[in-house]
Amino acid sequence: TLTKVDEFYSQMPAGELTPESEHNRANMLVQYADIRAIQGHLDESIGEFGKAIAAYDALVRKNPSKIQWRSELARARNDLGISLMQKQDYQRAYAVFEVCLKERQVLSDADPGNVVLLASLGSTANNQAVACRHLNRVDEAGRMAMLCETCFRKWVATEPNNARAKERLSVVLGTV
């Protein structure tokens, strides 16, 4: 079904698509990529994340003030990095996480009170730390783990009753 929807969007003349329909297509591509990753079809998920990232890149270039769309682009990159790590392609995962980390840092800096953006930054820093460990970049892995810890500590301080925040912090503290 998702492939047919993608074909429909792909056949539409670019001028006829509204930003919202382009967003819907990009979001649909991420969902499909996530499904394929969950099913263990990593090569296909990586390809679909690539399509989703290209769609989001084009969308965000035309609509840079849409913070939600920029955040969704970063999420697509993060999920691509996870799929690459599952394939043990740590070098490519590292490169993807590096771009994602910069995107999420900019978003979090622009809205420092937004715990969703803060938690997302921490998650990507944690993913980057894992990639670094596999690449024997131990010092950088340590810096990424400390960034992750800082983000999750701020998250817990902002939402002290949030069990998810506490759980994420405890996991990071167990790896530092």
PAZAPA-4460 file (N, C-alpha, C; in steps of 0.05 Angstrom, whole numbers, plus 32768, in hexadecimal, padded with zeros to 4 digits):
% residues 176
    n_x    n_y    n_z   ca_x   ca_y   ca_z    c_x    c_y    c_z   seq   type   mol
   8011   7FE8   8000   8000   8000   8000   8011   8019   8000     1      T     A
   8026   8019   8011   8037   8031   8013   8046   8035   7FF9     2      L     A
   804E   801F   7FEC   805C   8022   7FD2   804A   802E   7FBD     3      T     A
   8030   8027   7FBD   801D   8032   7FAA   8019   8050   7FB0     4      K     A
   8017   8057   7FC9   8014   8073   7FD1   802D   8083   7FC8     5      V     A
   8045   8078   7FCC   805D   8085   7FC3   805D   8088   7FA5     6      D     A
   8055   8074   7F96   8053   8076   7F79   8040   808C   7F71     7      E     A
   802A   808E   7F7F   8016   80A4   7F79   8023   80BF   7F7C     8      F     A
   8031   80C3   7F93   803E   80DD   7F98   8054   80E2   7F84     9      Y     A
   8063   80CD   7F7D   8079   80D1   7F6A   8070   80D9   7F4F    10      S     A
   8058   80D1   7F47   804E   80D7   7F2D   8040   80F2   7F2B    11      Q     A
   803B   80FE   7F42   802F   8119   7F42   8043   812E   7F39    12      M     A
   803A   8140   7F28   804C   8156   7F21   8053   8166   7F3A    13      P     A
   806D   816E   7F3C   8077   817B   7F54   8066   8194   7F5B    14      A     A
   805D   81A3   7F48   804E   81BB   7F4D   8032   81B6   7F59    15      G     A
   8029   819D   7F56   800E   8197   7F60   800E   818D   7F7D    16      E     A
   8025   8187   7F88   8027   817E   7FA4   8028   8196   7FB7    17      L     A
   8018   8196   7FCB   801A   81AA   7FE0   8030   81A2   7FF3    18      T     A
   803A   81B5   8003   804E   81AE   8017   8043   8198   802A    19      P     A
   8029   8199   8031   801E   8185   8043   801D   8169   8035    20      E     A
   8017   8168   801B   8017   814E   800E   8034   8143   800B    21      S     A
   8047   8155   8006   8063   814D   8006   806C   8143   8021    22      E     A
   8062   8150   8036   8068   8147   8052   805C   812C   8057    23      H     A
   8043   8128   804E   8036   810E   8052   8046   80F8   8044    24      N     A
   8050   80FD   802C   8060   80E9   801D   8079   80E3   802C    25      R     A
   8088   80F7   8035   80A1   80F3   8044   809B   80E3   805D    26      A     A
   8086   80E9   806B   807F   80DB   8084   8078   80BE   807E    27      N     A
   806A   80BA   8068   8062   809F   8060   807B   808E   8059    28      M     A
   808F   809B   804C   80A8   808D   8046   80B7   8084   805F    29      L     A
   80B7   8096   8073   80C4   808F   808C   80B6   8077   8099    30      V     A
   809B   8078   8099   808C   8062   80A6   8092   8048   8098    31      Q     A
   8093   8048   807D   8098   8030   806E   80B5   8026   8074    32      Y     A
   80C8   8039   8076   80E3   8031   807C   80E5   8025   8098    33      A     A
   80D6   8030   80AB   80D6   8025   80C6   80CA   8009   80C6    34      D     A
   80B5   8005   80B7   80A8   7FEA   80B6   80BC   7FD6   80AB    35      I     A
   80CA   7FDD   8095   80DD   7FCB   8088   80F4   7FC5   809C    36      R     A
   80FD   7FD9   80AB   8112   7FD4   80BF   8109   7FC1   80D4    37      A     A
   80F0   7FC5   80DE   80E5   7FB3   80F3   80E3   7F97   80E8    38      I     A
   80DD   7F94   80CF   80DA   7F7A   80C3   80F5   7F6D   80BC    39      Q     A
   810B   7F7C   80C0   8125   7F72   80BB   812F   7F75   809E    40      G     A
   8120   7F84   808E   8128   7F8A   8073   8139   7FA3   8072    41      H     A
   8151   7FA1   807C   8161   7FB9   8081   816A   7FC7   8067    42      L     A
   8171   7FB8   8053   8179   7FC5   803A   8162   7FD6   802F    43      D     A
   814A   7FCB   802F   8133   7FDA   8026   812D   7FF2   8038    44      E     A
   812F   7FEE   8052   812A   8004   8064   813E   801B   805F    45      S     A
   8157   8014   805B   816B   8028   8056   8165   8038   803D    46      I     A
   815C   802A   8028   8154   8038   800F   813C   804A   8013    47      G     A
   8129   8040   8022   8111   8050   8027   8117   8068   8039    48      E     A
   8129   8065   804D   8131   807C   805D   813E   8091   804B    49      F     A
   814E   8087   8038   815B   809A   8025   8146   80AA   8015    50      G     A
   8131   809D   800C   811C   80AB   7FFE   810E   80BF   8010    51      K     A
   8109   80B6   8029   80FB   80C8   803C   810C   80E0   8042    52      A     A
   8126   80DC   8046   8138   80F2   804C   8139   8106   8035    53      I     A
   813A   80FB   801D   813A   810D   8005   8120   811D   8004    54      A     A
   810A   8110   8009   80F0   811E   8009   80EF   8133   801F    55      A     A
   80F8   812C   8037   80F8   8140   804D   810C   8157   8047    56      Y     A
   8123   8150   803C   8137   8165   8036   812A   817A   8023    57      D     A
   811D   8171   800E   8111   8183   7FFB   80FB   8193   8009    58      A     A
   80EC   8187   8019   80D6   8194   8027   80E0   81A9   803B    59      L     A
   80F5   81A2   804A   8100   81B4   805E   810E   81CC   8050    60      V     A
   811B   81C7   803A   8127   81DD   802B   8113   81F2   8023    61      R     A
   80FB   81E9   801C   80E6   81FB   8013   80D7   8207   802B    62      K     A
   80D8   81FA   8042   80C9   8202   805A   80DA   8200   8073    63      N     A
   80F0   8210   8074   8103   820E   808A   80F7   8215   80A6    64      P     A
   80E1   8224   80A6   80D6   822C   80C0   80C5   8215   80CD    65      S     A
   80C0   8200   80BF   80B0   81EA   80C9   80C2   81D8   80DB    66      K     A
   80C3   81DF   80F4   80D4   81D0   8107   80CC   81B3   8109    67      I     A
   80B3   81AD   8108   80AA   8191   810A   80B5   8181   80F2    68      Q     A
   80B5   818C   80DA   80BF   817E   80C3   80DD   817A   80C5    69      W     A
   80EB   818E   80CF   8108   818C   80D3   810E   8176   80E8    70      R     A
   80FD   8174   80FC   8100   815F   8111   80FB   8144   8105    71      S     A
   80E7   8142   80F3   80E1   8128   80E6   80F7   8120   80D3    72      E     A
   8104   8133   80C6   811B   812D   80B5   8131   8121   80C6    73      L     A
   8137   812D   80DD   814B   8123   80EF   8144   8107   80F9    74      A     A
   812B   8102   80FF   8123   80E8   8107   8128   80D3   80F1    75      R     A
   8122   80DA   80D8   8127   80C8   80C2   8145   80C1   80C0    76      A     A
   8155   80D6   80C4   8173   80D1   80C3   817B   80BE   80DA    77      R     A
   8171   80C4   80F2   8177   80B3   8109   816F   8096   8104    78      N     A
   8157   8092   80FA   814E   8077   80F5   815E   8069   80DF    79      D     A
   8167   8079   80CB   8179   806E   80B6   8193   8065   80C3    80      L     A
   819E   8075   80D5   81B6   806D   80E3   81B3   8053   80F3    81      G     A
   819C   8050   80FF   8197   8038   810E   8196   801F   80FC    82      I     A
   8189   8022   80E5   8189   800C   80D1   81A5   8006   80C8    83      S     A
   81B5   801A   80C3   81D0   8016   80BA   81E0   8007   80D0    84      L     A
   81DC   800F   80E9   81EA   8001   80FF   81E1   7FE3   8101    85      M     A
   81C7   7FDE   80FC   81BE   7FC3   80FC   81CB   7FB2   80E7    86      Q     A
   81D3   7FBF   80D1   81E2   7FB1   80BC   8200   7FB2   80C1    87      K     A
   8208   7FBD   80D8   8224   7FBF   80E0   8234   7FD1   80CD    88      Q     A
   8226   7FE4   80C1   8234   7FF8   80B0   8238   8011   80C1    89      D     A
   824B   800F   80D4   824F   8023   80E8   825A   803D   80DD    90      Y     A
   826A   803B   80C8   8275   8053   80BC   825F   8065   80B0    91      Q     A
   824D   8059   80A1   8237   8068   8095   8224   8072   80AB    92      R     A
   821F   8061   80BF   820E   8069   80D5   821A   8081   80E3    93      A     A
   8234   8080   80E8   8241   8097   80F5   823C   80B1   80E5    94      Y     A
   8240   80B0   80CB   823C   80C8   80BA   821F   80D2   80BC    95      A     A
   820C   80C0   80BC   81F0   80C7   80BD   81EA   80D4   80D8    96      V     A
   81F4   80C7   80EE   81EF   80D2   8108   81FC   80ED   810C    97      F     A
   8213   80F1   80FF   8221   810B   8102   820F   8121   80F7    98      E     A
   8203   811D   80DF   81F2   8131   80D4   81D9   8135   80E5    99      V     A
   81CD   811F   80EE   81B5   811F   80FE   81BA   812E   8119   100      C     A
   81D1   8128   8125   81D8   8135   813E   81D9   8154   813B   101      L     A
   81E5   815D   8125   81E6   817A   8120   81CA   8186   811C   102      K     A
   81B9   8177   810D   819E   8181   8109   818F   8182   8124   103      E     A
   8191   816D   8134   8183   816D   814D   818E   8181   8161   104      R     A
   81A8   8186   8160   81B3   819A   8172   81A8   81B6   816B   105      Q     A
   81A6   81BC   8151   819B   81D6   8149   817E   81D9   8152   106      V     A
   816F   81C4   814E   8152   81C4   8156   8150   81C7   8174   107      L     A
   8160   81B8   8183   815E   81BA   81A0   8167   81D5   81AB   108      S     A
   817C   81E0   819F   8186   81FB   81A6   8171   8210   81A1   109      D     A
   8161   820D   818C   814D   8220   8184   8135   8220   8197   110      A     A
   8131   8209   81A5   811A   8206   81B7   8123   81F5   81CF   111      D     A
   8134   8201   81E1   8141   81F2   81F6   812D   81E5   820A   112      P     A
   8115   81F0   820C   8102   81E4   821F   80F2   81CD   8214   113      G     A
   80F7   81C6   81FA   80E8   81B1   81ED   80F5   8196   81F4   114      N     A
   80E9   8186   8206   80F5   816D   820E   80F5   8158   81F8   115      V     A
   80E3   815A   81E6   80E3   8146   81CF   80FC   814A   81BF   116      V     A
   8103   8164   81B9   811B   8169   81A9   8134   8162   81BA   117      L     A
   8133   8167   81D3   814A   8161   81E5   814E   8142   81E6   118      L     A
   8138   8133   81EA   813A   8116   81EB   8144   810B   81D0   119      A     A
   813B   8117   81BA   8144   810E   81A0   8161   8112   819C   120      S     A
   816B   8129   81A5   8188   812F   81A4   8197   811A   81B4   121      L     A
   818E   8115   81CC   819B   8101   81DD   819B   80E5   81D0   122      G     A
   8185   80DE   81C3   8184   80C4   81B6   8198   80C1   819F   123      S     A
   819A   80D6   818F   81AD   80D6   8179   81CA   80D6   8184   124      T     A
   81CF   80E5   8199   81EA   80E4   81A5   81F0   80C8   81AF   125      A     A
   81DD   80BA   81BA   81E1   809F   81C3   81E7   808C   81AB   126      N     A
   81D8   8090   8196   81DC   807F   817E   81F8   8085   8172   127      N     A
   8200   809E   8172   821B   80A5   8168   8230   8099   817A   128      Q     A
   822C   8098   8194   823F   808C   81A7   8242   806E   81A0   129      A     A
   822C   8060   819A   822E   8044   8193   823E   8040   8179   130      V     A
   8238   8051   8165   8247   804F   814C   8265   8054   8151   131      A     A
   826B   8068   8161   8287   806F   8168   8295   8057   8175   132      C     A
   8287   804A   8188   8294   8033   8195   829B   801D   8181   133      R     A
   8289   8018   816E   828F   8004   8159   82A5   800C   8147   134      H     A
   82AA   8026   8144   82BF   8030   8133   82D9   8035   8143   135      L     A
   82D9   802D   815C   82F0   8031   816E   82F7   804F   8171   136      N     A
   82E3   805F   8171   82E6   807C   8177   82DD   8080   8194   137      R     A
   82EC   8076   81A6   82E5   8074   81C2   82E1   8090   81CF   138      V     A
   82F3   80A3   81CA   82F0   80BD   81D5   82D7   80CB   81CC   139      D     A
   82D1   80C9   81B2   82B9   80D5   81A7   82A0   80C7   81B2   140      E     A
   82A2   80AD   81B5   828B   809E   81C1   8286   80A9   81DD   141      A     A
   829A   80AE   81EC   8297   80B9   8207   828A   80D4   8206   142      G     A
   8292   80E5   81F4   8286   8100   81F1   8269   80FE   81EA   143      R     A
   8262   80EC   81D8   8246   80E9   81D0   8236   80DE   81E6   144      M     A
   8241   80CB   81F6   8232   80C0   820D   822D   80D6   8222   145      A     A
   8241   80E8   8225   823D   80FD   8239   8228   8111   822F   146      M     A
   8228   8117   8215   8213   8128   820A   81F7   811B   820E   147      L     A
   81F6   8102   8209   81DD   80F3   820D   81D4   80F5   822A   148      C     A
   81E7   80F0   823C   81E1   80F2   8259   81D7   810E   8260   149      E     A
   81E4   8122   8256   81DC   813E   825C   81BF   8143   8253   150      T     A
   81B9   813A   823A   819E   813E   8230   8189   812F   8241   151      C     A
   818F   8117   8248   817C   8107   8257   8179   8111   8274   152      F     A
   818F   811C   827F   818D   8128   829A   817B   8140   8299   153      R     A
   817D   8151   8284   816C   8168   8281   814F   8160   827E   154      K     A
   814B   814A   826F   8130   8140   826A   8124   8137   8285   155      W     A
   8133   8128   8295   8129   811F   82AF   8124   8137   82C1   156      V     A
   8135   814B   82C0   8132   8163   82D1   8118   8172   82C9   157      A     A
   8113   8173   82AF   80FB   8181   82A5   80E1   8171   82AB   158      T     A
   80E3   8157   82A8   80CC   8145   82AC   80D3   812F   82C1   159      E     A
   80D5   8136   82DA   80DF   8123   82EE   80CE   810A   82F2   160      P     A
   80B5   810B   82E9   80A3   80F3   82EC   80A2   80E3   82D2   161      N     A
   80B1   80EA   82BE   80B1   80DC   82A5   80C2   80C2   82A6   162      N     A
   80B4   80AC   82A7   80C2   8092   82AA   80D5   808C   8292   163      A     A
   80CC   8094   827A   80DC   8090   8262   80F7   80A0   8264   164      R     A
   80F5   80B8   826D   810E   80C9   8270   8121   80BB   8284   165      A     A
   8116   80B2   829A   8127   80A5   82AE   8133   808B   82A3   166      K     A
   8124   807C   8295   812D   8063   8289   8144   8069   8275   167      E     A
   8140   807C   8264   8155   8083   8250   816E   808C   825E   168      R     A
   816C   809C   8273   8183   80A6   8282   8192   808E   828F   169      L     A
   8183   807C   829B   818F   8066   82A9   819E   8054   8295   170      S     A
   8194   8050   827E   81A1   803F   8269   81BC   804C   8262   171      V     A
   81BB   8067   825D   81D4   8075   8256   81E8   8074   826C   172      V     A
   81DF   8078   8285   81F2   8077   829B   81FF   805B   829E   173      L     A
   81F1   8047   8295   81FC   802C   8296   8211   8027   8281   174      G     A
   8212   8039   826D   8226   8034   8257   823D   8048   8258   175      T     A
   823B   805D   8268   8250   8071   8269   8268   8066   8278   176      V     A
***
